Amino acid sequence: MRKAMKGNFVLLGILFLTLLFGCKKDSTTPHSNWGTKENELRIYAIENVTFVIKKDNSLWARGGNFTYEAGNKNNGFKLVENNVKKVEGDCCSLYIQKTDNSVWGSKPYFLSDTLLWSVNSPLEKITDGAADISSGTGFLAILKTDGTAWAIGQNNSGQFGLGNRSNNDLPLTQIARDVKQLATGFSNIYLLKNDGSLWSAGDNLYGKLGYPSAKDQYTFKKISDDIKLVRANASNVIMINNKDEAWSFGSNVNGNQGLGTRNSDPTYPHKIADQVAEVYPNTPTSYFLKTDGTLWAAGVHSNGIPGYESGKSTFTFTQVAENVDGMTFGTRAYHVIMRKDSKYIGAGNNEFKQLNNVASLRVKSWEEFMLVK
């Protein structure tokens, strides 16, 4: 009997060690910072600017007002800030989450208009204790480490969920509790609660609330349950449920809902794929990354954003790459960068030299992205 008990203890010990050292990360877990398996680079496409956060947490930028006349030094990148964890923004605002989880912002901050560069305001501290940030048009949503969600700026469509709308900017305001992830569109906020329920507030254009509504939604209303990830961009939203199914809703003006056609009618949550690890809704083209590393796209072939036969659009989701770790998830950006086969590859709008120093308005086919040194 003692031998049997001893044997059981040995088996339990082996099982414990296996669980402790032998378990690999679930391949279906979304990449929080794509292409950073060695914590080397985090890349963000925002408007006409490409931001890169290096391993030392320094933030660099090229394109727009940062390197309109890009030179050879640092491959056209300009140092913006140090100790940076994440960057968000739109045409006229810039927000930074620092490594100490403080949030800083500047409004106005013009990314692309060289004539307005001189009126940009310095970054000022907004709050502490941030777990994540996400910006819409003229407002910023903040998820704090205690699970509370906050917002600051424009509430012109009732996206703060306070029961009303305002034409004046609002100060930093708590808008929800028990939140584990948030996302923002043009004038919407999406809250993923700890129980897996997804909620939305804001304008109802294109069905981007996720449900039929006769008017804008001024309080948060539930869209769905059993959700583990939500991404939003402009007027498009894609969510992933606990079965790794991707569901999309919002604008189909560019055919990026994968329905086979393009029109301006509202679209509500519809399944677009199984076995999905990450999603990237965008205005001209939406993408999703499957757990097998294949990247799929649907939408118009706009500004050179490629992935399929040059010059052609596809209104159903089509595989455009394989061996992909992830790609940029930008705010109204018309350029994209993906990490494929351990290389960073970019394409799309290059008017402000956000991809390379070549005097070309568009990079029409995938080219290796010139990284900051």
N, C-alpha and C positions, 0 to 999 in steps of 0.2 A: 504493500500500500504506500509506504514511504517512497519507493522507487517511482510509483505512478504519480504521486504528488510532485516529486522532484521533476519528473518529465513534463508535467503540466506547467510548472513554473518556467522551465526552459523554453517551452513553446510560447508561453505568454511573453517572455523576454524577447524572443526572436520577432514576434509579431509587433511588439512595441518599437523595436529598433527599425523594423521595416517601415512602419508608419512614420517614424520620426525622420529617417534619412532617405528612404527609398521612394517616397511619393513624389510624383512630378506634378507641376502645375496643370490644372485642367485646361486642355486645349481650347475649350469653349469660353474660357474667361476672356472678356474683352481687353484689348491693350489699352491701359490707361494713358500711357505715353508711347505711342507707336514708334517702332523702329529704335527703341532704346533698351534693347536687351542687356547692353553693358552700361546703361545709363550715360550714353555718350551725347546724344542729341535729341532735342524735342523741337519739332518744326511746326509752325503755324502759318497758314495763308489767311491774311485778313485784308480785304479790299485789294489794293494794288501793291501790297507789301508782303514780303516773306520774312518771318521772324524765326531765329534759331536760338535756342537756349543750349549752351555748351555744358560739358560735364562739370565745369567749375561754377555753373549757375549764372554765368554772364549772358546777357541778352543782346543779340546782334540783329540788325535789320538791313535789308536791301530792297530797293524799289520805292515808289512813291516819293515822299519828301526826303527820305534818308539818303538815297544814292541816285538821284535823278541823273547825275553825270557820273556814273559808276566808273571807278578807275580799277587798277590792278591790285592796289593794296587791300589785303584781306578779302580778295576776290569780290570787291564791291560792297562788302558788309561794313556797317558802322556800329560801333559799340553804343548801346542805348542805356543800359542799367546793369548793376550787379546784384547778386543774391536773389535771382528770380526763379520762381517755380512754374508760373504760367502767365501767359499774356492773352488779353481779350481786347476787343475794340470794334469800332465801326468807322465810317468816314471821318467823323468829327470828334471822337473820343478815344482815349487809350487807358486801359486798366491793367494793372500788374498785381499778381499775387506773389509775395516774396517768400523766401524760404522760412521765415519766422511766422508765416501764415497771416501776416498783415496784408491789407489791400490798399493799393494806391491808385489814384486816377487823375486824369487831366481832361477838362472840358472847358473850352474847345481844344482839340488836338487834331490838326488836319494831316492825315496820312499822305494824301496824294496831290493836293493843290499847292504847287510851289509858290504861288503868289501870297498864300496865307501863312506860310511857314513862320513868319516873324510874330504872328499873333498867338502862337501856341502857348498855353499855360504850363507851368512846371507841375510835376506830379505832387499831389497832396494826399496825405493819409486819410483813408475812409473809415477803416475799422480794423480790429484784430480778430484772431481766432477763426480764420476762414479755412474751410476744407476744400472749397472749390468756388470758381466764379464763372459766370456766363453773361454775355452782354447782348442786348437787343438794340433797337434803334432808339438811342437817347436814354437808355436806362441800363442798369447793371443788377443782376440777381446774384446773391451771395449765399452759399451754404456754409454754415458754421459747424465747427467740430462737435457741438452739442446737439446737432440735428435740427436746429432752427434755420428757417429760410428768411432772407432779408432782401429788400430791394431799395434802390435809390435812383431818382431821375424821373423821366416822363411816365405818367400813368394815364395817357390820353385815351387808351382803349379799355381801361379797367383791368389791365394785365396784372396789377398787384393783388387783385382779388379782395379788395377792401370794401366792395359793395358800391363803389362809385368810380367816376373818372375825373381827371383833373388836367387842365391845360397848362398848369404850372408844375415845375419840377418839385418832387417831394423829397424830403430828407430821408436818411436811412431809416427804414421802417420794417419791423418784423411782419412777415406775411403768412408764416406757417410753422408747424412743429412736426416732429417725427418724420423728417425728410432725409432720404439717403442719397438722392441725386436730383439735379435739376437741369433744365435746358431752356433756351430762349429762342424765339423767332423774331420777326420784325416787331411785332407788338403783342406777343404772347409769352406767358411763362408756363412751363410744364413742370410739375412736381411729382417725383416718384417717391412714395411713402415707404416706410420700413416694412409695411405689410404687403408690398408688391402692387398696390393700387396706384394708378396714374391719373393725375388731375390736371386740368387746364383752365386758364382764364385769359381774357383779351378779346381781340376782334375775331369775327366769324368768317372772314373772307376765305374763299376756296375750301371751306370745311376744315380749316386747320385747328379748330377746337377739338376735333375728333368725334363730333356728334352734330346732328342737325340743330340749328339754332336760328331763331328769327331775328336775333339781335346779338350784339356783343355781350360777352359773359363777364359780369363784374365781380363774381365770386367764384372760387374754385369749384369745379364740377368734375365728377369722376368720369374717366374715359374707359378704363379697363382694369382688370385684376391680373395677377400672376405675371407681372412685367418685371424684368431685371435690368433693363437699360433703355434709355430714351435719348435720341439726338434730334435737334431741330436746327433749321437754318432757313432764314428768310420766311418763305411760306410753305415749307416742306418739313414733315416729321416722319421719322421711322423709329419703331420701338421693337425690342426683342423680348419675347416672353420666356418663361422658364423651360420651355421645350426647345429653345434655340430657334424658334420661328421668328422671322422678321415680318412686321406688319407696317404698312405705309399709309399716310393720308395727307391731304393738303392740296396744293396746286398741281395741276397737270397741264399747265399752259405749254410746257416744253416737252411733254410726253415722258417726264421722269418718274411717273408712277408705275411704269411698266405695264400699262393696260393695253398697249398696242395702238393707241391713238393719242393725239394731243388735243386738248380743249380746255376751256376755262370753267367747266362745271366742277363743283365741289367733289372731292373724293374722301370717303370715310375709311376707317381701318380695313384694309384688305391684305391678305397674306401674299407676300412676294417671294419667299424662299424658306427652306429648311436649313438646319445646320449652319447657322450664321453666327459669326464671332463678333463682328463690329459693323456699324452702318455709318454712311456718310451722305445724308441728304444735302442737296445743293440746288441752286436756282436753275442752271442750265441742264445739269446732269446729276443724277443720284447714283451712289455706289453702295455695294455691301461686300464684305469680306467673309468668305465661308471658312469653316474650321479646317478645311483642307488646304488653305492658302490661296485659293482662287479668288480673283477680284471680278465683280460683275457690275455692269453699268447700264443705265437707260436714260435717254434724253437727247437733246439736240447737240450737234457737233458745233459748239459755239466757241469763238475766240481761240480755236485751235485745240481745245480740250479733246484729246484723242482717246484711244483705247479700242477703237474699231476702225474699219476702213476709212482712210482720210476723206473728210468732206461729207461723210454720210452720217445720218442720225439713226438711232434705233429706239423704238418706243416700247420694246420689250427688253427685259434684263438679259444681257448677253455677256458671256465671259470675255474679259479683255486682258487678263494677265494671270499668271500663276506664280507660285513661290513668293507671295507677297506677305510682308510682315505687317504693313499698315500704310495709311496715307494721310495726307493733310485733311483736316476738318475745319474749313475756314468760314468766315463771315462774309458772304457775298463776294467771294473771291472767284475770279475767272481764270485761275491757274491752280494746278494741283501738283503735288509731289508725293511719290510713293517710294517705299523701300522694297526693292525686289532683288533677290539673289545677293543680299547684303550691300546693294548699291542704292543710292538715292537718285531717282529719275523724275524729271519734271516736264511739264508741257502746259500750253495754254497762253494766256495773255502775257506779253513781255514788253508792253508799251513803256513801262517805267523801269525796265531792266530788273524785274523782280526774280527772274530765273537765270539770266546770264548777261554778259556785257555786249552781246551782239546787237547791232542796230536793227532789230527785227521786231515788228509789232506782235508776232505770234510765234511760238514754238509749236509747229504743227505735228510733230511726231515725238515720241518719248526720247529725251536726251538726258544723259547723266548730269545731275544737278551739281553746280560748282559750290562747294561747301566753304564756310568760313574756316580759316586756318586756326 
